[in-house]
């Protein structure tokens, strides 16, 4: 892709969940079409897209046909098979690029990448056995979290360890999957930065948000974050370094632990991010439009914040609160999912808490 997409061009989205849904809605506001690809016929993004392919991610013929009808392809989740990317890349560009995907798909690769940039990360070790856990905990001198290197999200694929005596049981819980042990850090709070990089290398970032998790799932994001301004600046600059190192195009989410000694990078997500949903009602240009602008080769928008916002996820049966929340003046964003299940993200709401200042 050598020039900006014209209105009417088609963007392909791998993944039909709520992030894909909101990307498609943002593209429509800009006069662009979206073709989603997801195994589910009734995927949330399919409900608002111009076209939808319901096929598995290993259906090379379907992926090739999908890509041939798109000017550019993006994605709303990281765990895309390499063969699928091969099929798509032969037909049209993929943004963000494969370096970002390869880095974020494996927690060990991600930690090594971040460390290689000179950024602070939690202590970590590659784990292939229970003995590795015991050795790593002795070296770190701290409790830790055992995580699968791949396919973990929203607290899944993780086991907390207080002592090395729990090594055998913890390793068994992950069914022998390649893993990483992360040492605990003196956590004060968690913040995240949503930032974007355009095809010409321009970078723009939204204000950092402060995150609170419940049962391993993001519960709320509040802006402005209650951290010193110098740490907010450090977080934004760090996100920019990561974007440039990955030669990135699109929006990225970068999560940080706030500790007494400064920021520790927790993880990166090469896509629009749950903790950026506040931008939909706190900024003129939200994270979804910013991503579409970037991958379409358009100039990035002004992501400055005009309001203070508290975003709250509605998980499972929380969706039953929608009528009450609507009466309280919350900005509602429902995902079109038919069935509420425990731990399933059904919607989010944004509360405007005052003007930015």
N, C-alpha and C positions, 0 to 999 in steps of 0.2 A: 504494500500500500504506500504510494508515493505522494498522494494529495488527500486533503480532507474529504471525508465522505459527504456526498450531497444528500439533501433531504430525499427520502424515499429509498435509500440504500438499506440493505438488510444486515443486521448484526446477529450472529449466532451465539446462543448462550448454552453452554453445557451445564446441565443441572436445572431442575424445574422447581426448586424450593422457593421459600419466601424471598431470598436475596435475588434470585432470578426474576421473580415477579416484580420486585421493586425496580430492578434494572430495566425491565421491559416497559414499565410505566414511565420511567424517566426518558427512555428513548422515544417513546410515543410523543412526549411533550416537545421533543426536538425535531419531530417529523421523520424519525427513523423507524424502520420496521424491525421486528425481532422474530427469530425462528428459534424456538427452544428445543432441546434434546434431552429427554429423560425417559426412563423405562415406564413411568406411570402415565397413564392416559389422562388422568385428572389432576396432574401436578399443578400446584398453585400458579406457577409461571405460565403454564399452558392456557390458563383461563383468561389471560390478558395479552397473549401474544398473537401475532399475525399468522404464524404457522407453528406446528408442533410435530416433532417426530418422537413417537413412543417406541423405543427400541433399546436393547441392552447396550452397555458401553463396550462390549466386545463384538458388536455387529459391524464389521469393517465396511460392508457394502452400504449400510444405512448411514454410517458416519461420513463416508465419502460423498454420498449424494447430498447429505445435509451441508457439508462444507462447500460443495460446489455451488450452492445457492446463496452463499453468504459472502459479504465483502470482507468481514473480519469475524473471528470467533473469540469469545471470552468464556469465563467459567465462574461458577458461584461456589465451588467446593474444590478442595485440593487433590483428593484421592482419585485422580483420573488415570486409567491405565496408559502405559507408554505406547502400546499399539494404537490406541485411540488417537493419541496426539500425532503419531506418525501418519495416520490416514488423513487427518485434518490438515496438517501442515503441508501436505502435498498439493492442497487445493487453495488454501488461503492463509493469511497471517493469523497467529494466535497471540493475543495480548491479555495479561502479562505473559512474558516469554517462558520458555521451558527451564531456564536457569532458576527462576523464582520458584517454579513448581518443584523441581528436583531438590532445592534447598529446603523447602517447607514440608515436603512429604516425609522426611526422615529427621527425627528430632536430634539425632547425633550429628548429621550433616549440618543441620541448622545451627547447633551450638558451635561447631567448629568454624562455620562461616562467620558467625557473630564475633567469636573470639579472635578470628583472624583479622577483623577490622579494628581490633583493640578495644572492643566494647566489653563492659562488665556483664557477665552471666553468672548464674548460680553454679556452684561446684557440680561437676558431672562426671560420669564414668560409663563406658560401654559395658553392658552386662550380657553375658551369654550363659551364666550359671549362677546357682546360689552362692558358690564360693566367691564369685566376682562381687556379689553384693556385700558379703562380709568384709572382703578386702577394701572395697570402696568406702564403706562406712567407717572402717578403722582409719583410713587415710583422711577422710573428710572430718571425722570427729563430730558428726552431727546426725540427727535423724534425717530421713530422706523420703522421696516419693519415687517409686518404681513405675516407669511409664513404658508402654510399648513404643518402639521407634516409629511405627507407622500406624495410621488408621485410628488414632485416638481423638476424641473431641467431647466437649461438655462433660468432662470428668470421667469418661469411659476409658478403659485400658490403663487404669492407674491404681496403685496400691500404696498406701502410706505405711512407712515403717518407723517405729520408735527405737527399736534396738535390732542388732544383728541376729538375735535369736529368732526373728520373724522371717529370716531370709528364705528358708525352704518353702514355707507356706506362701509367701508373696510371689516367689518365682513360679510356683505351681499355679497360682491364680491367673497368671498370664499365659498359661499353656505352652510355656517354652518359647514364646515369641521373642525375637530380638528386642532388647530393651535398653533403656538408659536409666541410671539412677541420678536423680537431682538432689543435691543437698539443700537443706532448709536455709533460708536467709532471714535476718531479723526484719520481718515485714511490718511496715507501718501502714501502707495502703497500696492500692494498685491503680495505675493510670494507663490510658492508651492514647495513641495519636493516630488519627486517620489522615493519611497524606496521599498526594497524587503526583505522578510524573507524566509529562506529555511526551509525544514523539520527538519534539525538538529539545528535550532535556529540561524544560521548565518544571519547577517543583512548587507545589502549594500544599499547605497543611492547615487542617482545622485545629481549633483549640483543644488541648488535652482534656479528656473526660476522666472522672474518678469512678471506678467500677467497684461494685459489691456483688459477690457471688453467693449463691445459696445451693447447697447440694451439688457443687461443681458446675452449675449453670449460671450465667450472668443474670443477675436480678435487676440491678439498677445501674445506670450511668448518669452522673451529675456533672453539669457544666455551669460555672467554672469549677475545676478541680480545686480542692482545698490543700494545695501544696504551694511552696514558695515559687515566685515567678522565675527564679533562676533555673529551677528544675523543669518548669514548663518549657523554657527556652532550650534547655539541654535535650529534652525529649523530642522536640520538633527538629532540632539540628541532627540528632541521631537518626530519626526517620529519614531525613534527607540523605544522609550518608548511605543508609541501607538501600534506598531507591537507586542512587547513582551506582553503587557497587554491583547491583543486579541488572543495570541497564534496563530499568523497569519502565513499563508503560501501563498506566492504570492506577487504581486506588489500592493501597496497602493498609493493613492494620498492624500496629506495633504495640505490644503490651509491655509494660514496665512494672517492676516492683519498686516501691519507694522504701528505701532503707535509711538508717541514720547516717550512712556514709555516702548516700547518693542513689542514683538510679541503677537498677539491674535489669537488663533486657530479658524478659520472660520468653516471648515467642513472637513470630511474625505470621501474618495470614495474608497470602497474596490475592486479595479480593476485597470487596466491600465487607464491612464488619458489623456485627451486632452492636458493638459499643459506639458505632457512628450513626445509629438511627436518630439520635437527637438532632442531627443536622437537618432533618426533614422539616422541622418547625423552628429551628434556631438560626438558620442561615438562608439567604436568598438562593444559593446554589448548594444543594445537598450532596452527600457522598455518592449517590447513585448517578445524578447528572454529571458530577465531576468525572466519574469513571467512564461514562459513555462519551463525554467530550474527549477524554484522553485517548481511548482506543479508536475513536473515529478520526483522530488527527486534528481535532478542533483545539483552539486555545482553551486553557483551563479557565474556569470561572472564579469569581471572587468568593472565597469561602469564609469571609469574615462573619463573625457571630453578631446578630442583632438582639438576641435574647438569651437569658439564662434558662436552662432546661433541665428537667429531670425525666429521663426515659425509664420506663418500667416494662419488663417483659411479662407477658401473660402466658403462664405455663399450665398445660393440662386444663383442669377445671376452672382455672382463673378466667377462662373465656366467659364464664357465666357472669362475671362482674361487669361486662361491657355496658349493659343498660345504665347501671349506676355510675360508671365512669363517664359515660356520655353526658349524664345529667350534671356531672361536676365540671364539665368544660374541658375534659382531656381531648387531645388530638388522637383519634383512633386510627390504627393501621392493622387491619385484620388480614390474615394470610389465605383465607379461602380453603382451609383444611376441614374436611368433613367430620373427622373423629378426634375428640380430645382424649389424649392418653397421658398418663403420668410422665413428666419430663419432656413432653413435646411442646415446642414453641408454637403457640397458636396466634399470637398477635403481640403488638407492643403499643404502649400509649406514651405520649409526650405531654408533660405538664410545663407550661411556661411559668416560670417563677419570678420573672422580672426582666427589665431591660438590661442588656449587656452593659457592664461598667466596671 
